[in-house]
């Protein structure tokens, strides 16, 4: 499942392009009806991807410790 998640995250990021962000839940919703259960794994997979960064209110954050909603972007 990790490879599938990584591919889905990268595909969405590339589709949006540089300067645009997406919510990790968009990836989860595209992959599963019960998308909430995927969120911890999506956060972990995306955190390990050097080409993806996480922000909260426009400031880069550690995606594994950030509280509340975060956005993802291509580096």
PDB file of N, H, CA, C and O in Angstrom:
ATOM      1  N   UNK A   1       0.822  -1.209   0.000  1.00  0.00           N
ATOM      2  CA  UNK A   1       0.000   0.000   0.000  1.00  0.00           C
ATOM      3  C   UNK A   1       0.860   1.265   0.000  1.00  0.00           C
ATOM      4  O   UNK A   1       0.445   2.290  -0.540  1.00  0.00           O
ATOM      5  N   UNK A   2       2.044   1.206   0.593  1.00  0.00           N
ATOM      6  H   UNK A   2       2.381   0.373   1.032  1.00  0.00           H
ATOM      7  CA  UNK A   2       2.902   2.384   0.669  1.00  0.00           C
ATOM      8  C   UNK A   2       3.256   2.915  -0.717  1.00  0.00           C
ATOM      9  O   UNK A   2       3.215   4.126  -0.937  1.00  0.00           O
ATOM     10  N   UNK A   3       3.599   2.042  -1.646  1.00  0.00           N
ATOM     11  H   UNK A   3       3.632   1.059  -1.468  1.00  0.00           H
ATOM     12  CA  UNK A   3       3.938   2.479  -3.008  1.00  0.00           C
ATOM     13  C   UNK A   3       2.733   3.134  -3.680  1.00  0.00           C
ATOM     14  O   UNK A   3       2.879   4.125  -4.396  1.00  0.00           O
ATOM     15  N   UNK A   4       1.552   2.583  -3.450  1.00  0.00           N
ATOM     16  H   UNK A   4       1.433   1.778  -2.869  1.00  0.00           H
ATOM     17  CA  UNK A   4       0.334   3.156  -4.026  1.00  0.00           C
ATOM     18  C   UNK A   4       0.065   4.545  -3.447  1.00  0.00           C
ATOM     19  O   UNK A   4      -0.313   5.462  -4.176  1.00  0.00           O
ATOM     20  N   UNK A   5       0.259   4.698  -2.146  1.00  0.00           N
ATOM     21  H   UNK A   5       0.567   3.953  -1.553  1.00  0.00           H
ATOM     22  CA  UNK A   5       0.052   6.003  -1.514  1.00  0.00           C
ATOM     23  C   UNK A   5       1.060   7.014  -2.033  1.00  0.00           C
ATOM     24  O   UNK A   5       0.706   8.146  -2.361  1.00  0.00           O
ATOM     25  N   UNK A   6       2.328   6.596  -2.105  1.00  0.00           N
ATOM     26  H   UNK A   6       2.616   5.676  -1.839  1.00  0.00           H
ATOM     27  CA  UNK A   6       3.377   7.487  -2.602  1.00  0.00           C
ATOM     28  C   UNK A   6       3.047   7.955  -4.020  1.00  0.00           C
ATOM     29  O   UNK A   6       3.167   9.142  -4.325  1.00  0.00           O
ATOM     30  N   UNK A   7       2.637   7.040  -4.877  1.00  0.00           N
ATOM     31  H   UNK A   7       2.540   6.076  -4.629  1.00  0.00           H
ATOM     32  CA  UNK A   7       2.290   7.384  -6.253  1.00  0.00           C
ATOM     33  C   UNK A   7       1.108   8.354  -6.298  1.00  0.00           C
ATOM     34  O   UNK A   7       1.112   9.301  -7.084  1.00  0.00           O
ATOM     35  N   UNK A   8       0.107   8.125  -5.466  1.00  0.00           N
ATOM     36  H   UNK A   8       0.103   7.355  -4.827  1.00  0.00           H
ATOM     37  CA  UNK A   8      -1.078   8.995  -5.453  1.00  0.00           C
ATOM     38  C   UNK A   8      -0.725  10.394  -4.950  1.00  0.00           C
ATOM     39  O   UNK A   8      -1.220  11.384  -5.488  1.00  0.00           O
ATOM     40  N   UNK A   9       0.114  10.485  -3.938  1.00  0.00           N
ATOM     41  H   UNK A   9       0.516   9.680  -3.502  1.00  0.00           H
ATOM     42  CA  UNK A   9       0.549  11.782  -3.402  1.00  0.00           C
ATOM     43  C   UNK A   9       1.322  12.548  -4.474  1.00  0.00           C
ATOM     44  O   UNK A   9       1.049  13.723  -4.723  1.00  0.00           O
ATOM     45  N   UNK A  10       2.273  11.887  -5.098  1.00  0.00           N
ATOM     46  H   UNK A  10       2.495  10.934  -4.896  1.00  0.00           H
ATOM     47  CA  UNK A  10       3.095  12.541  -6.117  1.00  0.00           C
ATOM     48  C   UNK A  10       2.257  12.942  -7.333  1.00  0.00           C
ATOM     49  O   UNK A  10       2.450  14.023  -7.890  1.00  0.00           O
ATOM     50  N   UNK A  11       1.343  12.090  -7.738  1.00  0.00           N
ATOM     51  H   UNK A  11       1.187  11.212  -7.285  1.00  0.00           H
ATOM     52  CA  UNK A  11       0.481  12.405  -8.885  1.00  0.00           C
ATOM     53  C   UNK A  11      -0.342  13.668  -8.623  1.00  0.00           C
ATOM     54  O   UNK A  11      -0.437  14.541  -9.485  1.00  0.00           O
ATOM     55  N   UNK A  12      -0.933  13.760  -7.433  1.00  0.00           N
ATOM     56  H   UNK A  12      -0.856  13.050  -6.733  1.00  0.00           H
ATOM     57  CA  UNK A  12      -1.741  14.934  -7.111  1.00  0.00           C
ATOM     58  C   UNK A  12      -0.865  16.184  -7.039  1.00  0.00           C
ATOM     59  O   UNK A  12      -1.250  17.242  -7.538  1.00  0.00           O
ATOM     60  N   UNK A  13       0.299  16.068  -6.427  1.00  0.00           N
ATOM     61  H   UNK A  13       0.612  15.209  -6.022  1.00  0.00           H
ATOM     62  CA  UNK A  13       1.208  17.214  -6.330  1.00  0.00           C
ATOM     63  C   UNK A  13       1.637  17.700  -7.713  1.00  0.00           C
ATOM     64  O   UNK A  13       1.666  18.904  -7.967  1.00  0.00           O
ATOM     65  N   UNK A  14       1.964  16.781  -8.593  1.00  0.00           N
ATOM     66  H   UNK A  14       1.941  15.803  -8.387  1.00  0.00           H
ATOM     67  CA  UNK A  14       2.381  17.154  -9.947  1.00  0.00           C
ATOM     68  C   UNK A  14       1.234  17.756 -10.742  1.00  0.00           C
ATOM     69  O   UNK A  14       1.430  18.695 -11.514  1.00  0.00           O
ATOM     70  N   UNK A  15       0.039  17.216 -10.553  1.00  0.00           N
ATOM     71  H   UNK A  15      -0.120  16.453  -9.926  1.00  0.00           H
ATOM     72  CA  UNK A  15      -1.142  17.758 -11.234  1.00  0.00           C
ATOM     73  C   UNK A  15      -1.401  19.198 -10.803  1.00  0.00           C
ATOM     74  O   UNK A  15      -1.747  20.046 -11.626  1.00  0.00           O
ATOM     75  N   UNK A  16      -1.232  19.472  -9.503  1.00  0.00           N
ATOM     76  H   UNK A  16      -0.952  18.783  -8.835  1.00  0.00           H
ATOM     77  CA  UNK A  16      -1.441  20.830  -8.990  1.00  0.00           C
ATOM     78  C   UNK A  16      -0.313  21.755  -9.445  1.00  0.00           C
ATOM     79  O   UNK A  16      -0.553  22.921  -9.760  1.00  0.00           O
ATOM     80  N   UNK A  17       0.907  21.240  -9.478  1.00  0.00           N
ATOM     81  H   UNK A  17       1.101  20.293  -9.222  1.00  0.00           H
ATOM     82  CA  UNK A  17       2.054  22.042  -9.888  1.00  0.00           C
ATOM     83  C   UNK A  17       2.654  22.843  -8.749  1.00  0.00           C
ATOM     84  O   UNK A  17       2.097  22.922  -7.654  1.00  0.00           O
ATOM     85  N   UNK A  18       3.795  23.429  -9.032  1.00  0.00           N
ATOM     86  H   UNK A  18       4.248  23.365  -9.921  1.00  0.00           H
ATOM     87  CA  UNK A  18       4.485  24.248  -8.030  1.00  0.00           C
ATOM     88  C   UNK A  18       3.645  25.475  -7.687  1.00  0.00           C
ATOM     89  O   UNK A  18       2.975  26.047  -8.547  1.00  0.00           O
ATOM     90  N   UNK A  19       3.694  25.859  -6.439  1.00  0.00           N
ATOM     91  H   UNK A  19       4.239  25.394  -5.741  1.00  0.00           H
ATOM     92  CA  UNK A  19       2.947  27.019  -6.002  1.00  0.00           C
ATOM     93  C   UNK A  19       1.513  26.726  -5.603  1.00  0.00           C
ATOM     94  O   UNK A  19       0.823  27.600  -5.079  1.00  0.00           O
ATOM     95  N   UNK A  20       1.062  25.514  -5.842  1.00  0.00           N
ATOM     96  H   UNK A  20       1.623  24.803  -6.267  1.00  0.00           H
ATOM     97  CA  UNK A  20      -0.293  25.114  -5.451  1.00  0.00           C
ATOM     98  C   UNK A  20      -0.179  24.026  -4.389  1.00  0.00           C
ATOM     99  O   UNK A  20       0.781  23.255  -4.374  1.00  0.00           O
ATOM    100  N   UNK A  21      -1.152  23.975  -3.520  1.00  0.00           N
ATOM    101  H   UNK A  21      -1.931  24.601  -3.533  1.00  0.00           H
ATOM    102  CA  UNK A  21      -1.121  22.985  -2.447  1.00  0.00           C
ATOM    103  C   UNK A  21      -2.327  22.062  -2.529  1.00  0.00           C
ATOM    104  O   UNK A  21      -3.255  22.277  -3.309  1.00  0.00           O
ATOM    105  N   UNK A  22      -2.282  21.027  -1.698  1.00  0.00           N
ATOM    106  H   UNK A  22      -1.528  20.852  -1.065  1.00  0.00           H
ATOM    107  CA  UNK A  22      -3.425  20.122  -1.592  1.00  0.00           C
ATOM    108  C   UNK A  22      -3.498  19.608  -0.167  1.00  0.00           C
ATOM    109  O   UNK A  22      -2.513  19.626   0.571  1.00  0.00           O
ATOM    110  N   UNK A  23      -4.669  19.157   0.200  1.00  0.00           N
ATOM    111  H   UNK A  23      -5.469  19.142  -0.400  1.00  0.00           H
ATOM    112  CA  UNK A  23      -4.883  18.578   1.519  1.00  0.00           C
ATOM    113  C   UNK A  23      -4.616  17.075   1.426  1.00  0.00           C
ATOM    114  O   UNK A  23      -5.051  16.435   0.469  1.00  0.00           O
ATOM    115  N   UNK A  24      -3.911  16.503   2.398  1.00  0.00           N
ATOM    116  H   UNK A  24      -3.558  17.022   3.176  1.00  0.00           H
ATOM    117  CA  UNK A  24      -3.684  15.061   2.366  1.00  0.00           C
ATOM    118  C   UNK A  24      -4.976  14.246   2.290  1.00  0.00           C
ATOM    119  O   UNK A  24      -4.977  13.128   1.774  1.00  0.00           O
ATOM    120  N   UNK A  25      -6.060  14.798   2.798  1.00  0.00           N
ATOM    121  H   UNK A  25      -6.059  15.706   3.217  1.00  0.00           H
ATOM    122  CA  UNK A  25      -7.328  14.063   2.731  1.00  0.00           C
ATOM    123  C   UNK A  25      -7.817  13.892   1.297  1.00  0.00           C
ATOM    124  O   UNK A  25      -8.592  12.977   1.020  1.00  0.00           O
ATOM    125  N   UNK A  26      -7.380  14.755   0.383  1.00  0.00           N
ATOM    126  H   UNK A  26      -6.750  15.498   0.608  1.00  0.00           H
ATOM    127  CA  UNK A  26      -7.761  14.595  -1.024  1.00  0.00           C
ATOM    128  C   UNK A  26      -7.217  13.283  -1.579  1.00  0.00           C
ATOM    129  O   UNK A  26      -7.882  12.611  -2.367  1.00  0.00           O
ATOM    130  N   UNK A  27      -6.012  12.925  -1.164  1.00  0.00           N
ATOM    131  H   UNK A  27      -5.471  13.470  -0.524  1.00  0.00           H
ATOM    132  CA  UNK A  27      -5.410  11.651  -1.584  1.00  0.00           C
ATOM    133  C   UNK A  27      -6.227  10.496  -1.010  1.00  0.00           C
ATOM    134  O   UNK A  27      -6.576   9.552  -1.718  1.00  0.00           O
ATOM    135  N   UNK A  28      -6.523  10.589   0.281  1.00  0.00           N
ATOM    136  H   UNK A  28      -6.239  11.356   0.856  1.00  0.00           H
ATOM    137  CA  UNK A  28      -7.281   9.526   0.944  1.00  0.00           C
ATOM    138  C   UNK A  28      -8.654   9.345   0.321  1.00  0.00           C
ATOM    139  O   UNK A  28      -9.090   8.215   0.100  1.00  0.00           O
ATOM    140  N   UNK A  29      -9.336  10.435   0.039  1.00  0.00           N
ATOM    141  H   UNK A  29      -8.982  11.353   0.219  1.00  0.00           H
ATOM    142  CA  UNK A  29     -10.685  10.366  -0.541  1.00  0.00           C
ATOM    143  C   UNK A  29     -10.670   9.731  -1.934  1.00  0.00           C
ATOM    144  O   UNK A  29     -11.620   9.054  -2.327  1.00  0.00           O
ATOM    145  N   UNK A  30      -9.578   9.956  -2.674  1.00  0.00           N
ATOM    146  H   UNK A  30      -8.806  10.506  -2.355  1.00  0.00           H
ATOM    147  CA  UNK A  30      -9.471   9.382  -4.017  1.00  0.00           C
ATOM    148  C   UNK A  30      -9.223   7.875  -3.972  1.00  0.00           C
ATOM    149  O   UNK A  30      -9.492   7.173  -4.947  1.00  0.00           O
ATOM    150  N   UNK A  31      -8.709   7.374  -2.838  1.00  0.00           N
ATOM    151  H   UNK A  31      -8.490   7.945  -2.047  1.00  0.00           H
ATOM    152  CA  UNK A  31      -8.333   5.963  -2.750  1.00  0.00           C
ATOM    153  C   UNK A  31      -9.320   5.077  -2.013  1.00  0.00           C
ATOM    154  O   UNK A  31      -9.337   3.866  -2.232  1.00  0.00           O
ATOM    155  N   UNK A  32     -10.147   5.655  -1.139  1.00  0.00           N
ATOM    156  H   UNK A  32     -10.133   6.639  -0.962  1.00  0.00           H
ATOM    157  CA  UNK A  32     -11.008   4.803  -0.311  1.00  0.00           C
ATOM    158  C   UNK A  32     -12.285   5.523   0.100  1.00  0.00           C
ATOM    159  O   UNK A  32     -12.294   6.734   0.322  1.00  0.00           O
ATOM    160  N   UNK A  33     -13.352   4.756   0.194  1.00  0.00           N
ATOM    161  H   UNK A  33     -13.344   3.773   0.013  1.00  0.00           H
ATOM    162  CA  UNK A  33     -14.603   5.293   0.704  1.00  0.00           C
ATOM    163  C   UNK A  33     -14.477   5.645   2.179  1.00  0.00           C
ATOM    164  O   UNK A  33     -14.969   6.683   2.621  1.00  0.00           O
ATOM    165  N   UNK A  34     -13.825   4.788   2.928  1.00  0.00           N
ATOM    166  H   UNK A  34     -13.425   3.945   2.568  1.00  0.00           H
ATOM    167  CA  UNK A  34     -13.557   5.028   4.347  1.00  0.00           C
ATOM    168  C   UNK A  34     -12.183   5.684   4.458  1.00  0.00           C
ATOM    169  O   UNK A  34     -11.247   5.097   5.000  1.00  0.00           O
ATOM    170  N   UNK A  35     -12.072   6.904   3.942  1.00  0.00           N
ATOM    171  H   UNK A  35     -12.833   7.381   3.501  1.00  0.00           H
ATOM    172  CA  UNK A  35     -10.786   7.574   3.773  1.00  0.00           C
ATOM    173  C   UNK A  35     -10.108   7.952   5.083  1.00  0.00           C
ATOM    174  O   UNK A  35      -8.882   8.057   5.112  1.00  0.00           O
ATOM    175  N   UNK A  36     -10.840   8.157   6.153  1.00  0.00           N
ATOM    176  H   UNK A  36     -11.836   8.072   6.129  1.00  0.00           H
ATOM    177  CA  UNK A  36     -10.249   8.603   7.420  1.00  0.00           C
ATOM    178  C   UNK A  36      -9.212   7.613   7.947  1.00  0.00           C
ATOM    179  O   UNK A  36      -8.219   8.016   8.553  1.00  0.00           O
ATOM    180  N   UNK A  37      -9.439   6.334   7.720  1.00  0.00           N
ATOM    181  H   UNK A  37     -10.245   6.007   7.228  1.00  0.00           H
ATOM    182  CA  UNK A  37      -8.498   5.330   8.228  1.00  0.00           C
ATOM    183  C   UNK A  37      -7.142   5.402   7.543  1.00  0.00           C
ATOM    184  O   UNK A  37      -6.142   4.939   8.092  1.00  0.00           O
ATOM    185  N   UNK A  38      -7.103   5.984   6.338  1.00  0.00           N
ATOM    186  H   UNK A  38      -7.916   6.360   5.893  1.00  0.00           H
ATOM    187  CA  UNK A  38      -5.845   6.110   5.598  1.00  0.00           C
ATOM    188  C   UNK A  38      -4.992   7.300   6.034  1.00  0.00           C
ATOM    189  O   UNK A  38      -3.801   7.346   5.727  1.00  0.00           O
ATOM    190  N   UNK A  39      -5.571   8.247   6.731  1.00  0.00           N
ATOM    191  H   UNK A  39      -6.539   8.210   6.981  1.00  0.00           H
ATOM    192  CA  UNK A  39      -4.871   9.489   7.031  1.00  0.00           C
ATOM    193  C   UNK A  39      -3.539   9.307   7.768  1.00  0.00           C
ATOM    194  O   UNK A  39      -2.556   9.926   7.360  1.00  0.00           O
ATOM    195  N   UNK A  40      -3.449   8.507   8.814  1.00  0.00           N
ATOM    196  H   UNK A  40      -4.247   8.004   9.145  1.00  0.00           H
ATOM    197  CA  UNK A  40      -2.142   8.356   9.477  1.00  0.00           C
ATOM    198  C   UNK A  40      -1.060   7.812   8.532  1.00  0.00           C
ATOM    199  O   UNK A  40       0.085   8.261   8.566  1.00  0.00           O
ATOM    200  N   UNK A  41      -1.432   6.851   7.701  1.00  0.00           N
ATOM    201  H   UNK A  41      -2.363   6.486   7.674  1.00  0.00           H
ATOM    202  CA  UNK A  41      -0.456   6.282   6.778  1.00  0.00           C
ATOM    203  C   UNK A  41      -0.081   7.289   5.689  1.00  0.00           C
ATOM    204  O   UNK A  41       1.086   7.366   5.303  1.00  0.00           O
ATOM    205  N   UNK A  42      -1.032   8.046   5.196  1.00  0.00           N
ATOM    206  H   UNK A  42      -1.979   7.983   5.510  1.00  0.00           H
ATOM    207  CA  UNK A  42      -0.731   9.067   4.194  1.00  0.00           C
ATOM    208  C   UNK A  42       0.201  10.121   4.767  1.00  0.00           C
ATOM    209  O   UNK A  42       1.148  10.541   4.102  1.00  0.00           O
ATOM    210  N   UNK A  43      -0.055  10.546   5.980  1.00  0.00           N
ATOM    211  H   UNK A  43      -0.824  10.205   6.521  1.00  0.00           H
ATOM    212  CA  UNK A  43       0.841  11.522   6.621  1.00  0.00           C
ATOM    213  C   UNK A  43       2.253  10.965   6.748  1.00  0.00           C
ATOM    214  O   UNK A  43       3.225  11.670   6.475  1.00  0.00           O
ATOM    215  N   UNK A  44       2.373   9.716   7.157  1.00  0.00           N
ATOM    216  H   UNK A  44       1.583   9.144   7.379  1.00  0.00           H
ATOM    217  CA  UNK A  44       3.693   9.107   7.332  1.00  0.00           C
ATOM    218  C   UNK A  44       4.421   8.943   5.995  1.00  0.00           C
ATOM    219  O   UNK A  44       5.611   9.241   5.894  1.00  0.00           O
ATOM    220  N   UNK A  45       3.716   8.476   4.984  1.00  0.00           N
ATOM    221  H   UNK A  45       2.749   8.233   5.066  1.00  0.00           H
ATOM    222  CA  UNK A  45       4.335   8.285   3.665  1.00  0.00           C
ATOM    223  C   UNK A  45       4.772   9.629   3.094  1.00  0.00           C
ATOM    224  O   UNK A  45       5.897   9.758   2.613  1.00  0.00           O
ATOM    225  N   UNK A  46       3.901  10.624   3.142  1.00  0.00           N
ATOM    226  H   UNK A  46       2.987  10.518   3.533  1.00  0.00           H
ATOM    227  CA  UNK A  46       4.239  11.944   2.602  1.00  0.00           C
ATOM    228  C   UNK A  46       5.406  12.574   3.358  1.00  0.00           C
ATOM    229  O   UNK A  46       6.232  13.264   2.760  1.00  0.00           O
ATOM    230  N   UNK A  47       5.476  12.341   4.670  1.00  0.00           N
ATOM    231  H   UNK A  47       4.805  11.781   5.155  1.00  0.00           H
ATOM    232  CA  UNK A  47       6.576  12.901   5.473  1.00  0.00           C
ATOM    233  C   UNK A  47       7.924  12.340   5.040  1.00  0.00           C
ATOM    234  O   UNK A  47       8.950  13.002   5.194  1.00  0.00           O
ATOM    235  N   UNK A  48       7.929  11.129   4.503  1.00  0.00           N
ATOM    236  H   UNK A  48       7.095  10.591   4.378  1.00  0.00           H
ATOM    237  CA  UNK A  48       9.175  10.494   4.078  1.00  0.00           C
ATOM    238  C   UNK A  48       9.551  10.852   2.636  1.00  0.00           C
ATOM    239  O   UNK A  48      10.580  10.400   2.135  1.00  0.00           O
ATOM    240  N   UNK A  49       8.732  11.649   1.979  1.00  0.00           N
ATOM    241  H   UNK A  49       7.896  12.015   2.386  1.00  0.00           H
ATOM    242  CA  UNK A  49       8.983  12.015   0.580  1.00  0.00           C
ATOM    243  C   UNK A  49       9.726  13.352   0.526  1.00  0.00           C
ATOM    244  O   UNK A  49       9.150  14.386   0.863  1.00  0.00           O
ATOM    245  N   UNK A  50      10.988  13.348   0.110  1.00  0.00           N
ATOM    246  H   UNK A  50      11.457  12.508  -0.164  1.00  0.00           H
ATOM    247  CA  UNK A  50      11.750  14.601   0.093  1.00  0.00           C
ATOM    248  C   UNK A  50      11.201  15.648  -0.874  1.00  0.00           C
ATOM    249  O   UNK A  50      11.462  16.838  -0.703  1.00  0.00           O
ATOM    250  N   UNK A  51      10.452  15.226  -1.877  1.00  0.00           N
ATOM    251  H   UNK A  51      10.240  14.258  -2.016  1.00  0.00           H
ATOM    252  CA  UNK A  51       9.932  16.163  -2.862  1.00  0.00           C
ATOM    253  C   UNK A  51       8.638  16.851  -2.432  1.00  0.00           C
ATOM    254  O   UNK A  51       8.125  17.714  -3.145  1.00  0.00           O
ATOM    255  N   UNK A  52       8.109  16.472  -1.268  1.00  0.00           N
ATOM    256  H   UNK A  52       8.526  15.772  -0.688  1.00  0.00           H
ATOM    257  CA  UNK A  52       6.854  17.033  -0.762  1.00  0.00           C
ATOM    258  C   UNK A  52       7.113  17.721   0.573  1.00  0.00           C
ATOM    259  O   UNK A  52       7.770  17.160   1.450  1.00  0.00           O
ATOM    260  N   UNK A  53       6.592  18.944   0.725  1.00  0.00           N
ATOM    261  H   UNK A  53       6.058  19.400   0.013  1.00  0.00           H
ATOM    262  CA  UNK A  53       6.728  19.637   2.011  1.00  0.00           C
ATOM    263  C   UNK A  53       5.349  19.879   2.601  1.00  0.00           C
ATOM    264  O   UNK A  53       4.339  19.827   1.900  1.00  0.00           O
ATOM    265  N   UNK A  54       5.323  20.141   3.884  1.00  0.00           N
ATOM    266  H   UNK A  54       6.144  20.183   4.453  1.00  0.00           H
ATOM    267  CA  UNK A  54       4.069  20.375   4.598  1.00  0.00           C
ATOM    268  C   UNK A  54       4.061  21.795   5.147  1.00  0.00           C
ATOM    269  O   UNK A  54       5.079  22.295   5.627  1.00  0.00           O
ATOM    270  N   UNK A  55       2.892  22.439   5.070  1.00  0.00           N
ATOM    271  H   UNK A  55       2.066  22.032   4.681  1.00  0.00           H
ATOM    272  CA  UNK A  55       2.750  23.769   5.647  1.00  0.00           C
ATOM    273  C   UNK A  55       1.455  23.849   6.450  1.00  0.00           C
ATOM    274  O   UNK A  55       0.502  23.099   6.236  1.00  0.00           O
ATOM    275  N   UNK A  56       1.472  24.773   7.360  1.00  0.00           N
ATOM    276  H   UNK A  56       2.246  25.382   7.534  1.00  0.00           H
ATOM    277  CA  UNK A  56       0.272  25.113   8.134  1.00  0.00           C
ATOM    278  C   UNK A  56       0.223  26.629   8.164  1.00  0.00           C
ATOM    279  O   UNK A  56       1.145  27.278   8.657  1.00  0.00           O
ATOM    280  N   UNK A  57      -0.853  27.191   7.637  1.00  0.00           N
ATOM    281  H   UNK A  57      -1.603  26.664   7.236  1.00  0.00           H
ATOM    282  CA  UNK A  57      -1.003  28.646   7.537  1.00  0.00           C
ATOM    283  C   UNK A  57       0.177  29.288   6.822  1.00  0.00           C
ATOM    284  O   UNK A  57       0.612  30.382   7.181  1.00  0.00           O
ATOM    285  N   UNK A  58       0.693  28.595   5.803  1.00  0.00           N
ATOM    286  H   UNK A  58       0.339  27.707   5.511  1.00  0.00           H
ATOM    287  CA  UNK A  58       1.761  29.132   4.976  1.00  0.00           C
ATOM    288  C   UNK A  58       3.176  28.967   5.513  1.00  0.00           C
ATOM    289  O   UNK A  58       4.137  29.375   4.860  1.00  0.00           O
ATOM    290  N   UNK A  59       3.314  28.374   6.694  1.00  0.00           N
ATOM    291  H   UNK A  59       2.534  28.043   7.224  1.00  0.00           H
ATOM    292  CA  UNK A  59       4.626  28.181   7.307  1.00  0.00           C
ATOM    293  C   UNK A  59       4.973  26.698   7.266  1.00  0.00           C
ATOM    294  O   UNK A  59       4.146  25.858   7.620  1.00  0.00           O
ATOM    295  N   UNK A  60       6.198  26.369   6.835  1.00  0.00           N
ATOM    296  H   UNK A  60       6.870  27.052   6.548  1.00  0.00           H
ATOM    297  CA  UNK A  60       6.596  24.965   6.774  1.00  0.00           C
ATOM    298  C   UNK A  60       6.627  24.362   8.180  1.00  0.00           C
ATOM    299  O   UNK A  60       7.131  24.977   9.120  1.00  0.00           O
ATOM    300  N   UNK A  61       6.081  23.153   8.306  1.00  0.00           N
ATOM    301  H   UNK A  61       5.672  22.654   7.542  1.00  0.00           H
ATOM    302  CA  UNK A  61       5.988  22.465   9.588  1.00  0.00           C
ATOM    303  C   UNK A  61       6.457  21.020   9.441  1.00  0.00           C
ATOM    304  O   UNK A  61       6.560  20.491   8.334  1.00  0.00           O
ATOM    305  N   UNK A  62       6.734  20.404  10.567  1.00  0.00           N
ATOM    306  H   UNK A  62       6.651  20.833  11.466  1.00  0.00           H
ATOM    307  CA  UNK A  62       7.026  18.973  10.601  1.00  0.00           C
ATOM    308  C   UNK A  62       5.679  18.258  10.488  1.00  0.00           C
ATOM    309  O   UNK A  62       4.832  18.391  11.372  1.00  0.00           O
ATOM    310  N   UNK A  63       5.478  17.509   9.416  1.00  0.00           N
ATOM    311  H   UNK A  63       6.166  17.401   8.698  1.00  0.00           H
ATOM    312  CA  UNK A  63       4.154  16.905   9.209  1.00  0.00           C
ATOM    313  C   UNK A  63       3.785  15.828  10.222  1.00  0.00           C
ATOM    314  O   UNK A  63       2.608  15.498  10.366  1.00  0.00           O
ATOM    315  N   UNK A  64       4.754  15.283  10.914  1.00  0.00           N
ATOM    316  H   UNK A  64       5.711  15.550  10.797  1.00  0.00           H
ATOM    317  CA  UNK A  64       4.453  14.233  11.887  1.00  0.00           C
ATOM    318  C   UNK A  64       4.067  14.780  13.251  1.00  0.00           C
ATOM    319  O   UNK A  64       3.439  14.081  14.046  1.00  0.00           O
ATOM    320  N   UNK A  65       4.438  16.027  13.529  1.00  0.00           N
ATOM    321  H   UNK A  65       4.949  16.595  12.883  1.00  0.00           H
ATOM    322  CA  UNK A  65       4.105  16.597  14.831  1.00  0.00           C
ATOM    323  C   UNK A  65       3.117  17.755  14.750  1.00  0.00           C
ATOM    324  O   UNK A  65       2.601  18.202  15.774  1.00  0.00           O
ATOM    325  N   UNK A  66       2.852  18.237  13.552  1.00  0.00           N
ATOM    326  H   UNK A  66       3.271  17.873  12.720  1.00  0.00           H
ATOM    327  CA  UNK A  66       1.930  19.369  13.389  1.00  0.00           C
ATOM    328  C   UNK A  66       0.525  18.977  13.843  1.00  0.00           C
ATOM    329  O   UNK A  66       0.046  17.880  13.557  1.00  0.00           O
ATOM    330  N   UNK A  67      -0.106  19.875  14.538  1.00  0.00           N
ATOM    331  H   UNK A  67       0.283  20.766  14.770  1.00  0.00           H
ATOM    332  CA  UNK A  67      -1.490  19.675  14.985  1.00  0.00           C
ATOM    333  C   UNK A  67      -2.424  20.421  14.052  1.00  0.00           C
ATOM    334  O   UNK A  67      -2.104  21.512  13.582  1.00  0.00           O
ATOM    335  N   UNK A  68      -3.564  19.837  13.790  1.00  0.00           N
ATOM    336  H   UNK A  68      -3.824  18.950  14.172  1.00  0.00           H
ATOM    337  CA  UNK A  68      -4.552  20.479  12.945  1.00  0.00           C
ATOM    338  C   UNK A  68      -4.281  20.248  11.470  1.00  0.00           C
ATOM    339  O   UNK A  68      -3.425  19.443  11.102  1.00  0.00           O
ATOM    340  N   UNK A  69      -5.020  20.964  10.626  1.00  0.00           N
ATOM    341  H   UNK A  69      -5.715  21.618  10.925  1.00  0.00           H
ATOM    342  CA  UNK A  69      -4.907  20.751   9.183  1.00  0.00           C
ATOM    343  C   UNK A  69      -3.573  21.245   8.640  1.00  0.00           C
ATOM    344  O   UNK A  69      -3.051  22.275   9.067  1.00  0.00           O
ATOM    345  N   UNK A  70      -3.037  20.490   7.693  1.00  0.00           N
ATOM    346  H   UNK A  70      -3.461  19.654   7.347  1.00  0.00           H
ATOM    347  CA  UNK A  70      -1.818  20.894   7.006  1.00  0.00           C
ATOM    348  C   UNK A  70      -2.059  20.786   5.506  1.00  0.00           C
ATOM    349  O   UNK A  70      -2.976  20.099   5.054  1.00  0.00           O
ATOM    350  N   UNK A  71      -1.230  21.466   4.758  1.00  0.00           N
ATOM    351  H   UNK A  71      -0.486  22.024   5.125  1.00  0.00           H
ATOM    352  CA  UNK A  71      -1.287  21.417   3.293  1.00  0.00           C
ATOM    353  C   UNK A  71       0.015  20.817   2.799  1.00  0.00           C
ATOM    354  O   UNK A  71       1.038  20.893   3.479  1.00  0.00           O
ATOM    355  N   UNK A  72      -0.019  20.221   1.617  1.00  0.00           N
ATOM    356  H   UNK A  72      -0.850  20.159   1.064  1.00  0.00           H
ATOM    357  CA  UNK A  72       1.160  19.620   0.999  1.00  0.00           C
ATOM    358  C   UNK A  72       1.466  20.373  -0.286  1.00  0.00           C
ATOM    359  O   UNK A  72       0.566  20.863  -0.969  1.00  0.00           O
ATOM    360  N   UNK A  73       2.769  20.456  -0.605  1.00  0.00           N
ATOM    361  H   UNK A  73       3.500  20.059  -0.050  1.00  0.00           H
ATOM    362  CA  UNK A  73       3.253  21.166  -1.777  1.00  0.00           C
ATOM    363  C   UNK A  73       4.451  20.426  -2.359  1.00  0.00           C
ATOM    364  O   UNK A  73       5.148  19.694  -1.656  1.00  0.00           O
ATOM    365  N   UNK A  74       4.682  20.630  -3.663  1.00  0.00           N
ATOM    366  H   UNK A  74       4.117  21.225  -4.235  1.00  0.00           H
ATOM    367  CA  UNK A  74       5.954  20.208  -4.238  1.00  0.00           C
ATOM    368  C   UNK A  74       7.036  21.137  -3.715  1.00  0.00           C
ATOM    369  O   UNK A  74       6.792  22.330  -3.530  1.00  0.00           O
ATOM    370  N   UNK A  75       8.206  20.616  -3.480  1.00  0.00           N
ATOM    371  H   UNK A  75       8.404  19.647  -3.631  1.00  0.00           H
ATOM    372  CA  UNK A  75       9.337  21.469  -3.096  1.00  0.00           C
ATOM    373  C   UNK A  75       9.812  22.241  -4.287  1.00  0.00           C
ATOM    374  O   UNK A  75      10.758  23.021  -4.180  1.00  0.00           O
TER     375      UNK A  75
END
